[in-house]
Amino acid sequence: RSYAKKSQITETGDSASFPKRKDPEVSEYSITKTYGGLLAKLEEAFNKDTPLFSLPIYYPLNYYKGNPEDIEDYDFVAGRQKQVVQLVRTVFLKRFESSVFAFETSCSKLLLKLLAFLEKHCETESEKDNLLKWRKKHEKILNFEHDKQLEIWSEEERDEEDDALIDEELLESIEQLNRDEYDISSMILETFNDLDVAVGFLEETQKISSKEDDKLKKLTRMLKTKDFENQKVLIFSEFADTVRYIEKHLKTEGIDG
């Protein structure tokens, strides 16, 4: 507005009149009421020596066994990988702030990528056996999350999804690291720890339905008031997953858009 006014005054000596904006109104809702158990899991994850996730899959140079001087621009590359890990952690928190479904989707996608890393790097009989046991132990939640994620997509988008838990494209995207150059055993151990954290989050998100989400309940009540009757409402979100989550809930509440 200030730019438009200055430009008009410069060109014509006068400027257009803009309506006075109202101050934003904040709708109060309780995070702990809906996300209490999940918040506790997050707090527990951040109290570890390595907060939230270790993510060796994104920071392999942290497990490099060779001489750093053998790698061109080692400090730069290692610094970039470390920044990626920090960025992933930040995005997880931003998606949690956006909606429980956006956070859950990130956990599901990370879980699949970590499993793909293990599928590619578990080579000894002991490692393969541990991976098989882990998958069997968490088979129920793996299948549940796979089906739940598909529910939010449209018919066309569901048709494009692969029924396999881990598809070939995902496996091919994982770089095969050399055991002589990297401490693969430690990376596998840390990846299993990250998987346990992700599953812990998913166990909590499964307990939360959109009907119990206090943030959504507040939005629904607000849209059903006389102030919004026969009015157009724009709902903005940084993440498409949150938009799908909101849209699905509002339709079940009889609010079309």
Secondary structure as the mmCIF struct_conf table of DSSP 4:
data_model
#
loop_
_struct_conf.conf_type_id
_struct_conf.id
_struct_conf.beg_label_comp_id
_struct_conf.beg_label_asym_id
_struct_conf.beg_label_seq_id
_struct_conf.end_label_comp_id
_struct_conf.end_label_asym_id
_struct_conf.end_label_seq_id
HELX_RH_AL_P HELX_RH_AL_P1 SER A 2 THR A 12
BEND BEND1 GLY A 13 GLY A 13
HELX_LH_PP_P HELX_LH_PP_P1 ALA A 16 PRO A 24
HELX_LH_PP_P HELX_LH_PP_P2 VAL A 26 GLU A 28
HELX_RH_AL_P HELX_RH_AL_P2 ILE A 31 PHE A 46
TURN_TY1_P TURN_TY1_P1 ASN A 47 ASN A 47
BEND BEND2 LYS A 48 THR A 50
BEND BEND3 LEU A 52 LEU A 52
TURN_TY1_P TURN_TY1_P2 PRO A 56 TYR A 58
HELX_RH_3T_P HELX_RH_3T_P1 PRO A 60 TYR A 63
STRN STRN1 TYR A 64 TYR A 64
BEND BEND4 GLY A 66 GLY A 66
HELX_RH_3T_P HELX_RH_3T_P2 PRO A 68 ASP A 70
BEND BEND5 ILE A 71 ILE A 71
TURN_TY1_P TURN_TY1_P3 GLU A 72 ASP A 73
HELX_RH_AL_P HELX_RH_AL_P3 TYR A 74 SER A 98
HELX_RH_AL_P HELX_RH_AL_P4 VAL A 100 HIS A 121
BEND BEND6 THR A 124 THR A 124
HELX_RH_AL_P HELX_RH_AL_P5 GLU A 125 LYS A 137
TURN_TY1_P TURN_TY1_P4 HIS A 138 HIS A 138
HELX_RH_AL_P HELX_RH_AL_P6 GLU A 139 GLU A 151
TURN_TY1_P TURN_TY1_P5 ILE A 152 ILE A 152
BEND BEND7 TRP A 153 TRP A 153
HELX_RH_AL_P HELX_RH_AL_P7 GLU A 155 GLU A 160
BEND BEND8 GLU A 161 GLU A 161
BEND BEND9 ASP A 163 ILE A 166
HELX_RH_AL_P HELX_RH_AL_P8 GLU A 168 SER A 173
BEND BEND10 ILE A 174 ILE A 174
TURN_TY1_P TURN_TY1_P6 ARG A 179 GLU A 181
STRN STRN2 TYR A 182 TYR A 182
HELX_RH_AL_P HELX_RH_AL_P9 ILE A 184 THR A 205
TURN_TY1_P TURN_TY1_P7 GLN A 206 LYS A 207
HELX_RH_3T_P HELX_RH_3T_P3 SER A 210 GLU A 212
HELX_RH_AL_P HELX_RH_AL_P10 ASP A 214 LEU A 223
TURN_TY1_P TURN_TY1_P8 LYS A 224 LYS A 224
BEND BEND11 THR A 225 THR A 225
HELX_RH_3T_P HELX_RH_3T_P4 LYS A 226 PHE A 228
TURN_TY1_P TURN_TY1_P9 GLU A 229 ASN A 230
BEND BEND12 GLU A 238 GLU A 238
HELX_RH_AL_P HELX_RH_AL_P11 ALA A 240 THR A 252
TURN_TY1_P TURN_TY1_P10 GLU A 253 GLY A 254
#
